[in-house]
Amino acid sequence: MRGEIRCVRALLHVVTLNGGNLVVPRLMGVLKASVPLFIDVTGKKLVEETIRTHRGVADAIEARNPTAAHDAMYLHLVYNRNMIAEGAMAKSE
């Protein structure tokens, strides 16, 4: 789990420094704290998807393509939301 957390934190750092994102710096504490919870709730099902989509976001930022970065992050968030809802439902049963 530590590797996954470091990967997410590294991407957030890149987005904060290079992406010109005004929201992420204000959410860093919440985002960092939530990663272990998401991993626990989903039983690590999000690890591969997270790496893939974060790579897409980083690549889009490097290419200076805000539309591609937005789309990659949107897909990541929607997928996470669905997986977290499924994991929470399964844990409550």
C-alpha positions in Angstrom: 0.0 0.0 0.0 2.9 2.4 0.7 3.9 2.3 -3.0 0.4 3.2 -4.2 0.2 6.1 -1.7 3.6 7.4 -2.8 2.5 7.2 -6.4 -0.7 9.2 -5.8 1.1 11.8 -3.6 3.8 12.2 -6.3 1.1 12.9 -9.0 -0.6 15.4 -6.7 2.7 17.2 -6.2 3.3 17.4 -9.9 -0.2 18.7 -10.5 0.3 21.3 -7.8 3.6 22.5 -9.0 3.3 22.2 -12.8 -0.4 22.1 -13.6 -1.4 25.5 -12.4 -4.2 23.9 -10.6 -5.7 26.2 -7.9 -7.9 23.6 -6.2 -5.5 20.7 -5.6 -3.2 22.6 -3.2 -6.2 23.3 -1.0 -7.3 19.7 -1.1 -3.9 18.1 -0.5 -4.5 17.1 3.1 -7.9 15.5 2.4 -6.6 13.8 -0.7 -3.5 12.4 1.1 -5.6 11.2 4.0 -8.2 9.5 1.8 -5.9 7.3 -0.2 -5.4 4.6 2.5 -9.2 4.6 3.1 -10.0 4.1 -0.6 -7.5 1.3 -0.8 -9.1 -0.3 2.2 -12.7 0.1 1.1 -12.0 -1.2 -2.4 -9.7 -4.0 -1.4 -6.9 -2.6 -3.7 -9.1 -3.0 -6.8 -8.3 0.6 -7.8 -4.5 0.3 -7.8 -4.0 -0.6 -11.5 -6.7 1.8 -12.7 -5.3 4.6 -10.5 -1.8 4.1 -11.9 -3.1 4.0 -15.5 -5.3 7.1 -15.1 -2.8 9.1 -13.1 -0.3 8.4 -15.9 -2.8 9.7 -18.4 -3.2 12.9 -16.3 0.5 13.4 -16.0 1.1 12.8 -19.7 -1.6 15.3 -20.6 -0.1 17.9 -18.2 3.3 17.2 -19.8 1.8 17.7 -23.2 0.1 20.9 -22.0 -3.3 19.4 -23.0 -5.8 20.6 -20.4 -8.7 18.8 -22.2 -7.0 15.4 -22.0 -6.0 16.0 -18.4 -9.5 16.9 -17.5 -10.9 13.9 -19.3 -8.5 11.5 -17.7 -9.2 12.9 -14.2 -12.9 12.8 -14.8 -12.8 9.2 -15.8 -10.6 8.4 -12.8 -13.0 10.1 -10.4 -16.1 8.4 -11.9 -14.5 5.0 -11.8 -13.3 5.6 -8.2 -16.8 6.7 -7.1 -18.4 3.6 -8.5 -15.8 1.3 -7.0 -15.9 3.0 -3.6 -19.7 2.7 -3.6 -19.5 -1.0 -4.5 -16.9 -1.6 -1.8 -18.9 0.3 0.9 -22.0 -1.7 -0.1 -20.2 -5.0 0.1 -18.7 -4.1 3.6 -22.1 -3.3 4.9 -23.6 -6.6 3.9 
